[in-house]
Structure formats: C-alpha cells, structure tokens
Amino acid sequence: MRSVLTHLCLCFCLCTLLVLPAAAASSYGYAGRWSYADDDKGYLVRPGGITGNALGQVYIVDREDCEVQYYSPSGAYLGRWGAPGTGQLLFTDPSDVSLDADGRLYVADTGNGRVQVFTTGCNVIATWGGHEYSSPVDVVVLRKDKAYVADVERPEVLVVDDQGAVTDTVGFEGDGDGGLKRPRGLALDSGGNLLVLDEALDRVTKYGRDGAFVLRFGEKGSGDGQFERAEGLAVDAMDNVYVADSGNGRIVKFGPDGAFLEAFGARGTGDGLFEQGPFAVWVDPQGTVYVPDLASHGVQLFREGAAPIAANTTTVANATEPGSANATLPVNGSWSGNETCADGTCFVNITAPNATATVATPEPSVTVPPANITPYATATPPPSLPAPVGGLLAALAAAGLLAVRRRSG
C-alpha cells in the first residue's frame, strides 16, 4: 500500500510541475551603454526624459543640472543648453523633451509650470504657460496646431494649439474607462491615437484622435503586464508600447492591443540591470531601446532578436556630425564647460578633449536568431521549462521508475 501511495505522490508532483507556467525568456539583450566620467561632457547627473530623431540624434533632459544634452547615434556628446532659472532657455526640474515632425523641441519645464518650444538651433519659438499649467511633465505633437500636454497635477490631458492655448481636454477624473488621476507619460501611435501613462493608476489608457476612450491596460504589481511607479512611455514603429517600470527595475512591452509581450531588464547593478529606475524610455526607428540609467549617469541600450552584445570602451569622436546631420545647428567654437547657454546659443565641444564613452560595437559575424515573440500579442507557444524544474522532473521520473523496477523484481 505504501508503495502505491508513493507512486501516486510522484505522479501527482510530476503532473503539477508540468502544468506550472514558466517565465518566458526575453528576446531583448543588453547592447551597450553610453557612460561618461563625472568630469566628462555628456555626463548626466539625473537623467530624465529622452527622445530622438530619424537621424539618430538623441536628446536627454538632466533634471539636476536643468539642461538638455544631445548626442550622436554612437553616443558622442554634441552639446547642451539650459541652466537653472526662470528666464528663457532656463529650467527648473525639467521632466521631459519631445520632438515634432518639423524638428521643433518641446521641454516640459515642470518646476516653472510651463513648456518651452525651441528650434534645433536653440532659438525660442514660444513659451506655453498660464494658470492652466501647473506641473507639465510631457508633451506630444499630433500636428502643428494640435498638441497634448500631460500635467501631473491635473486628472486630464490638455489639448493645446501651437501657442499653448488650451482648446480642449482628454480624459476625466476617475478610475473607470477613460479616467485619469496623475498622467505622467504621453505617446502617439501611427494612427494618431493618444496613449497616456498614469502613475497613480498604474496603467496606460489609449484615446482616439477624437478623444474617445479606446482601451486600457496594465495594473499595479510585478507580474506579467504589471508595473509600479512607472514614469516613462514610448511607442515603436509597429505601435508596440514600452513602459519604464521604475518600481520593478525593468521595461515592460505591450502589443498595440494592450496585450503583454515581455519584460526585460531587472533590479541590480551591471550591464542590463538598473540600480534605480528606469524612469524613461525611447525606441529609435530601427527598434533599439534607449533607457537613461540614473545610477551610471548615462544610457543603456537593448536590442531584440540578437544575442547580447558586449560593450566595448572606445574613444568617440567629438562633434563633427552636427553640420551634416543638422545644418541649422550653430557651432560656437570651444566650450570651457562654464557657459550657461542662457543667450539662445548652443555650445558644441569642437576643440575639447575627446570623451571616452562605452558604446555598443556589434560584431559582423553574429548570427541573428529569430525573435522569441509573435507580433501584435498573438498567442505565443509555451516556453520550455527552466533548467531547475527540468532537473527536478528528471529526478522524480527516475525515482518513480526505480521504485517500479524494485517492486517488479
């Protein structure tokens, strides 16, 4: 009788383990970082929002130094503008930076309760402010006469014209469909639909071009499709959605329909890990994911569908790219590092010593394996069991066979 019970117990354990869900391996691998010593140009004291253009130029807000820094596609530092203050080209705790289709830059100047709009040559176009602005944290532009502003103190998103005048709102206070509490991040998909990340409700809500509720996804937690204290939001060329899950130290990816796809990154120190944050995310047109890294004062890069690429420390060339990549960018000679850029000019470190940055250097011989997910959140085959579970199953099976053999002998 005892032998029969033993066999039944082993069979039950075996069946139970076979149906347990296994964590799917991420298809994203660490692909390098931009890292600078604290006395190098390009060093970010407290990196905030991030964006970029089709040429690969990347713009990042430094919330501590109250400035915007920008970089080449390889991570070479190109220049900066801004300083602490309340005047034009000055910021107080800026949260994010955005670009429109014409290359205009929008800085959410949170501490000053306004949005500043610039040309890429750092000329001020407009300042959006007034009693309807309290703590703007993000901006996205649908077209020249229609933009959206997320104000974290208002349970709605402002719809504004090209002068920042509020013409309408999207969303309302509440936790039901279409409701908002503390909108933190904004993004637009290819159809012009608006996605809003709400840091208090721990979810993303999608609205149509007419402001009508479309869908919502995400919830508080650390499991699949969950996040906590998220602050950053981005959409890629396929309309997949990326959330910077600061509470769990990772990036969470959803399909266009809001279905969970995968998560990558984790809490920790070292490559592909986040000691703090992440608080922002941006995806370039090729699908590379850029994540500002507060602990390393730089940026980590992730790529899909390829083995993780070890980062190599290389000396990056100083700003020789702006002339070809952005003909309107002024070059004002050498930069001592003491200028405040408060006069509407940008400084590019033409004659400054080269900075050493850690950048991703792919090897040509690397074979790219097929992606580990299916697009648009369609069903993904269950992954294989992790090694520890597989070993345990093998041991249980062996024990069961051994017991049967002894009995039959």
C-alpha positions as CSV (number, residue, x, y, z in Angstrom):
1,M,0.0,0.0,0.0
2,R,2.9,2.4,0.9
3,S,4.5,1.7,-2.5
4,V,1.2,2.5,-4.3
5,L,0.9,5.8,-2.4
6,T,4.5,6.7,-3.2
7,H,3.9,6.2,-6.9
8,L,0.7,8.2,-6.8
9,C,2.5,11.1,-5.0
10,L,5.3,11.0,-7.5
11,C,2.8,11.1,-10.4
12,F,0.9,14.0,-8.8
13,C,4.1,16.0,-8.4
14,L,5.2,15.3,-11.9
15,C,1.8,16.4,-13.4
16,T,1.7,19.5,-11.2
17,L,5.2,20.6,-12.4
18,L,4.3,20.0,-16.0
19,V,1.5,22.5,-15.9
20,L,3.3,25.2,-13.9
21,P,3.9,28.3,-16.1
22,A,7.5,29.1,-16.8
23,A,8.9,32.6,-17.2
24,A,9.4,33.3,-20.8
25,A,12.9,34.4,-21.8
26,S,13.1,37.9,-23.1
27,S,14.0,38.4,-26.7
28,Y,15.9,41.6,-25.8
29,G,19.5,41.6,-24.9
30,Y,21.8,44.3,-23.4
31,A,23.5,46.0,-26.4
32,G,25.8,48.5,-24.7
33,R,25.8,51.8,-22.8
34,W,26.9,55.4,-23.1
35,S,28.9,56.0,-20.0
36,Y,31.0,59.1,-19.0
37,A,33.1,60.0,-16.1
38,D,31.7,62.8,-13.9
39,D,34.1,65.4,-15.4
40,D,33.3,64.4,-19.0
41,K,30.9,66.3,-21.2
42,G,27.9,64.1,-21.7
43,Y,27.8,63.1,-18.0
44,L,24.2,63.2,-16.8
45,V,23.6,63.9,-13.1
46,R,20.0,63.0,-13.0
47,P,18.8,61.9,-16.5
48,G,15.1,62.3,-17.2
49,G,13.1,62.2,-20.4
50,I,14.6,61.1,-23.7
51,T,13.8,61.4,-27.3
52,G,15.5,61.4,-30.7
53,N,15.1,61.9,-34.4
54,A,15.3,59.8,-37.6
55,L,19.0,60.7,-37.9
56,G,19.7,59.0,-34.6
57,Q,20.4,62.2,-32.6
58,V,19.3,61.7,-29.0
59,Y,18.2,64.4,-26.6
60,I,18.1,63.8,-22.9
61,V,17.0,66.1,-20.0
62,D,19.2,66.4,-17.0
63,R,16.8,67.3,-14.2
64,E,19.5,68.1,-11.7
65,D,21.6,70.4,-13.9
66,C,18.4,71.8,-15.6
67,E,19.6,71.3,-19.1
68,V,19.1,69.3,-22.3
69,Q,22.1,67.4,-23.6
70,Y,22.3,65.8,-27.1
71,Y,24.3,63.0,-28.6
72,S,25.2,61.4,-31.9
73,P,24.0,58.0,-32.9
74,S,27.2,56.5,-31.5
75,G,26.8,58.2,-28.1
76,A,29.3,61.0,-28.8
77,Y,28.4,64.1,-26.9
78,L,27.4,67.0,-29.1
79,G,26.3,69.8,-26.9
80,R,23.8,71.2,-24.4
81,W,21.6,74.1,-23.5
82,G,19.9,75.3,-20.4
83,A,20.7,76.2,-16.8
84,P,18.8,76.6,-13.6
85,G,16.5,79.6,-13.6
86,T,13.2,81.1,-14.6
87,G,14.0,83.0,-17.8
88,Q,14.1,81.9,-21.4
89,L,16.3,78.9,-22.0
90,L,16.4,78.3,-18.2
91,F,14.7,75.5,-16.5
92,T,13.6,74.3,-13.0
93,D,13.4,70.5,-12.7
94,P,12.6,69.8,-16.4
95,S,11.0,66.4,-16.8
96,D,11.0,65.6,-20.5
97,V,11.9,66.6,-24.0
98,S,9.9,65.9,-27.2
99,L,10.3,66.5,-30.9
100,D,7.7,67.2,-33.6
101,A,7.8,66.2,-37.3
102,D,9.4,69.5,-38.2
103,G,12.2,69.1,-35.7
104,R,11.0,71.6,-33.1
105,L,11.9,70.7,-29.5
106,Y,9.5,70.9,-26.5
107,V,10.8,70.9,-23.0
108,A,8.4,70.2,-20.1
109,D,9.8,72.8,-17.7
110,T,8.0,71.3,-14.7
111,G,9.3,73.4,-11.9
112,N,8.4,76.6,-13.7
113,G,4.9,75.4,-14.7
114,R,5.4,75.8,-18.4
115,V,6.6,74.3,-21.7
116,Q,9.3,75.9,-23.7
117,V,9.5,75.4,-27.5
118,F,12.8,75.7,-29.5
119,T,14.3,75.3,-32.9
120,T,17.1,72.8,-33.1
121,G,19.4,75.9,-33.1
122,C,18.2,76.7,-29.6
123,N,16.1,79.7,-30.6
124,V,13.0,80.1,-28.5
125,I,9.8,79.8,-30.5
126,A,7.2,80.0,-27.8
127,T,6.6,79.6,-24.1
128,W,3.4,77.8,-23.0
129,G,2.2,78.7,-19.5
130,G,-0.5,80.4,-17.6
131,H,-3.0,79.5,-14.9
132,E,-4.0,76.3,-16.7
133,Y,-0.4,74.9,-16.4
134,S,0.7,73.6,-13.0
135,S,3.3,70.9,-13.4
136,P,3.6,69.8,-17.0
137,V,5.7,66.6,-17.4
138,D,5.3,65.6,-21.0
139,V,4.3,66.9,-24.5
140,V,3.5,65.2,-27.8
141,V,2.5,66.9,-31.0
142,L,-0.1,65.5,-33.3
143,R,0.1,68.3,-35.9
144,K,1.2,71.9,-36.0
145,D,-2.0,73.2,-34.4
146,K,-2.7,70.4,-32.0
147,A,-0.5,69.1,-29.2
148,Y,-1.1,67.3,-25.9
149,V,0.3,68.2,-22.5
150,A,0.4,65.9,-19.5
151,D,0.2,67.9,-16.3
152,V,0.8,65.6,-13.3
153,E,-1.4,67.7,-11.1
154,R,-4.4,67.5,-13.4
155,P,-6.6,64.4,-13.9
156,E,-6.8,65.1,-17.6
157,V,-4.6,65.8,-20.6
158,L,-4.6,69.3,-22.1
159,V,-5.2,69.8,-25.8
160,V,-3.4,72.9,-27.0
161,D,-2.6,74.9,-30.1
162,D,0.8,75.9,-31.4
163,Q,0.8,78.8,-28.9
164,G,0.0,76.6,-26.0
165,A,-3.6,77.9,-25.5
166,V,-5.8,75.1,-24.1
167,T,-8.6,74.3,-26.6
168,D,-9.9,71.0,-25.1
169,T,-9.1,68.2,-22.7
170,V,-8.9,64.4,-22.9
171,G,-9.9,62.2,-20.1
172,F,-11.6,63.0,-16.8
173,E,-11.0,62.4,-13.1
174,G,-11.8,58.8,-12.1
175,D,-10.6,55.2,-12.3
176,G,-13.1,53.9,-14.8
177,D,-12.7,53.6,-18.6
178,G,-11.1,56.8,-19.8
179,G,-10.4,58.1,-16.3
180,L,-7.1,59.6,-15.1
181,K,-5.5,60.6,-11.9
182,R,-1.9,61.6,-12.4
183,P,-0.9,61.5,-16.1
184,R,2.9,61.1,-16.4
185,G,3.8,60.0,-19.9
186,L,2.4,60.5,-23.4
187,A,2.9,58.9,-26.7
188,L,1.2,58.8,-30.2
189,D,0.8,55.7,-32.3
190,S,0.9,55.6,-36.1
191,G,-2.8,56.3,-36.3
192,G,-2.6,59.4,-34.2
193,N,-4.1,57.8,-31.1
194,L,-3.0,59.1,-27.8
195,L,-1.6,56.9,-25.1
196,V,-1.4,58.1,-21.5
197,L,0.6,56.6,-18.7
198,D,-1.0,57.2,-15.3
199,E,1.5,56.9,-12.5
200,A,-1.2,56.7,-9.8
201,L,-3.5,54.2,-11.5
202,D,-0.6,52.1,-12.8
203,R,-2.0,51.7,-16.3
204,V,-1.9,53.0,-19.8
205,T,-5.1,54.4,-21.4
206,K,-5.5,54.8,-25.2
207,Y,-7.8,57.5,-26.7
208,G,-8.7,58.0,-30.3
209,R,-8.0,61.2,-32.3
210,D,-11.4,62.5,-31.2
211,G,-10.5,62.0,-27.5
212,A,-12.8,59.0,-27.1
213,F,-11.7,56.1,-24.9
214,V,-10.3,53.1,-26.8
215,L,-8.8,50.7,-24.3
216,R,-6.7,50.5,-21.2
217,F,-4.1,48.0,-20.0
218,G,-1.6,47.4,-17.1
219,E,-2.1,47.3,-13.4
220,K,-0.1,47.6,-10.2
221,G,2.2,44.7,-9.4
222,S,5.4,42.9,-10.5
223,G,4.0,40.2,-12.7
224,D,3.4,39.9,-16.4
225,G,1.7,43.0,-17.8
226,Q,2.0,44.9,-14.4
227,F,4.2,47.8,-13.3
228,E,4.6,50.1,-10.4
229,R,5.5,53.8,-10.2
230,A,6.0,53.9,-13.9
231,E,7.1,57.2,-15.4
232,G,8.3,56.6,-19.0
233,L,6.3,55.7,-22.1
234,A,7.3,55.1,-25.7
235,V,5.8,53.6,-28.9
236,D,7.8,51.9,-31.6
237,A,7.3,51.8,-35.4
238,M,4.9,48.7,-35.0
239,D,2.9,50.5,-32.4
240,N,4.2,48.3,-29.6
241,V,4.2,50.1,-26.3
242,Y,7.1,50.3,-23.8
243,V,6.7,51.3,-20.1
244,A,9.6,52.3,-17.9
245,D,8.7,50.3,-14.8
246,S,10.7,52.2,-12.2
247,G,9.3,50.2,-9.3
248,N,10.4,46.9,-10.7
249,G,13.6,48.0,-12.4
250,R,12.6,46.9,-15.9
251,I,11.0,47.8,-19.2
252,V,7.6,46.2,-19.9
253,K,6.5,45.8,-23.5
254,F,2.9,45.5,-24.7
255,G,1.3,44.9,-28.2
256,P,-0.8,47.6,-29.9
257,D,-3.9,45.9,-28.5
258,G,-2.5,46.2,-24.9
259,A,-1.6,42.5,-24.6
260,F,1.6,41.8,-22.5
261,L,4.5,40.7,-24.7
262,E,7.5,40.6,-22.4
263,A,9.7,42.4,-19.9
264,F,13.4,43.0,-19.9
265,G,16.0,44.4,-17.5
266,A,15.9,43.8,-13.8
267,R,16.9,45.3,-10.5
268,G,20.6,45.2,-9.8
269,T,24.0,46.6,-10.8
270,G,25.8,45.9,-14.0
271,D,25.0,45.6,-17.7
272,G,21.3,45.3,-18.5
273,L,20.3,46.0,-14.8
274,F,19.0,49.0,-13.1
275,E,20.0,50.0,-9.6
276,Q,17.5,52.8,-9.7
277,G,14.6,53.4,-12.1
278,P,14.3,53.3,-15.0
279,F,12.3,56.5,-15.3
280,A,12.2,57.0,-19.1
281,V,12.5,55.0,-22.4
282,W,12.7,55.8,-26.1
283,V,12.8,53.5,-29.2
284,D,14.5,54.5,-32.3
285,P,13.2,53.7,-35.9
286,Q,15.3,50.6,-36.0
287,G,13.9,49.2,-32.8
288,T,16.8,49.9,-30.5
289,V,15.6,50.7,-27.0
290,Y,17.3,53.6,-25.1
291,V,16.9,53.7,-21.4
292,P,18.5,56.5,-19.3
293,D,20.3,55.0,-16.3
294,L,20.4,57.1,-13.2
295,A,23.0,55.0,-11.3
296,S,25.5,55.1,-14.1
297,H,24.7,58.7,-15.2
298,G,24.3,57.5,-18.8
299,V,22.2,55.4,-21.1
300,Q,21.7,51.7,-21.6
301,L,20.8,50.2,-24.9
302,F,18.8,47.0,-25.6
303,R,18.1,45.2,-28.9
304,E,15.7,42.5,-29.9
305,G,16.4,39.3,-31.8
306,A,20.2,39.1,-31.4
307,A,22.5,37.7,-28.8
308,P,23.5,40.3,-26.2
309,I,26.5,42.3,-27.5
310,A,29.3,43.1,-25.1
311,A,30.0,46.8,-24.8
312,N,33.5,48.0,-25.8
313,T,35.1,51.1,-24.4
314,T,36.0,53.2,-27.3
315,T,37.0,56.8,-27.8
316,V,34.2,58.6,-29.5
317,A,35.0,61.5,-31.9
318,N,33.9,64.9,-30.8
319,A,31.1,66.9,-32.6
320,T,31.9,66.6,-36.2
321,E,28.4,65.4,-37.0
322,P,26.1,68.4,-36.4
323,G,27.0,70.1,-39.7
324,S,26.0,67.1,-41.8
325,A,23.1,65.8,-39.6
326,N,21.6,69.1,-38.7
327,A,22.5,72.1,-40.9
328,T,20.8,74.6,-38.6
329,L,22.8,73.7,-35.5
330,P,25.2,76.6,-34.7
331,V,28.8,75.8,-33.8
332,N,30.4,78.3,-31.5
333,G,33.9,77.0,-31.2
334,S,35.4,75.6,-28.0
335,W,33.5,75.2,-24.8
336,S,35.0,75.6,-21.4
337,G,32.1,74.0,-19.6
338,N,31.2,77.2,-17.7
339,E,28.7,78.7,-20.1
340,T,25.1,78.8,-19.1
341,C,23.6,78.8,-22.6
342,A,21.1,81.4,-21.5
343,D,21.6,83.6,-24.5
344,G,19.9,81.3,-27.0
345,T,23.1,79.7,-28.3
346,C,24.2,76.1,-28.2
347,F,27.8,75.1,-27.5
348,V,29.4,72.2,-29.3
349,N,32.7,70.8,-28.0
350,I,34.7,71.1,-31.1
351,T,38.1,71.6,-29.5
352,A,37.5,70.0,-26.2
353,P,39.4,66.7,-25.4
354,N,37.7,63.5,-26.6
355,A,35.5,61.9,-24.1
356,T,35.6,58.1,-23.5
357,A,32.2,56.5,-23.8
358,T,31.1,52.9,-23.6
359,V,29.2,52.2,-26.8
360,A,27.8,49.1,-28.4
361,T,30.1,47.6,-31.0
362,P,28.3,44.7,-32.9
363,E,30.4,42.0,-34.4
364,P,29.7,41.4,-38.1
365,S,29.8,37.6,-37.6
366,V,26.9,37.5,-35.1
367,T,24.0,35.4,-36.5
368,V,20.7,36.9,-35.5
369,P,18.3,34.3,-34.2
370,P,14.5,34.6,-34.9
371,A,12.6,36.8,-32.5
372,N,11.1,35.0,-29.4
373,I,7.7,36.7,-29.6
374,T,5.0,36.9,-32.2
375,P,3.8,40.4,-33.3
376,Y,0.7,42.1,-32.1
377,A,0.3,40.0,-29.0
378,T,-0.9,36.8,-30.7
379,A,-0.6,33.6,-28.8
380,T,3.0,32.6,-28.1
381,P,3.8,28.8,-27.7
382,P,4.6,28.0,-24.1
383,P,8.3,28.2,-23.4
384,S,10.4,25.3,-22.3
385,L,10.7,24.6,-18.6
386,P,13.7,26.3,-16.8
387,A,16.7,24.1,-16.0
388,P,16.0,23.7,-12.3
389,V,12.5,22.5,-12.9
390,G,13.6,20.2,-15.7
391,G,16.2,18.6,-13.4
392,L,13.7,18.1,-10.7
393,L,11.3,16.4,-13.2
394,A,14.1,14.1,-14.3
395,A,14.9,13.2,-10.7
396,L,11.3,12.4,-9.9
397,A,10.9,10.3,-13.0
398,A,14.0,8.4,-12.3
399,A,12.8,7.8,-8.7
400,G,9.4,6.5,-9.9
401,L,11.0,4.2,-12.4
402,L,13.4,2.9,-9.8
403,A,10.5,2.2,-7.4
404,V,8.5,0.3,-10.0
405,R,11.5,-1.7,-11.1
406,R,12.2,-2.8,-7.5
407,R,8.7,-3.8,-7.0
408,S,8.5,-5.8,-10.1
409,G,11.8,-7.5,-9.2
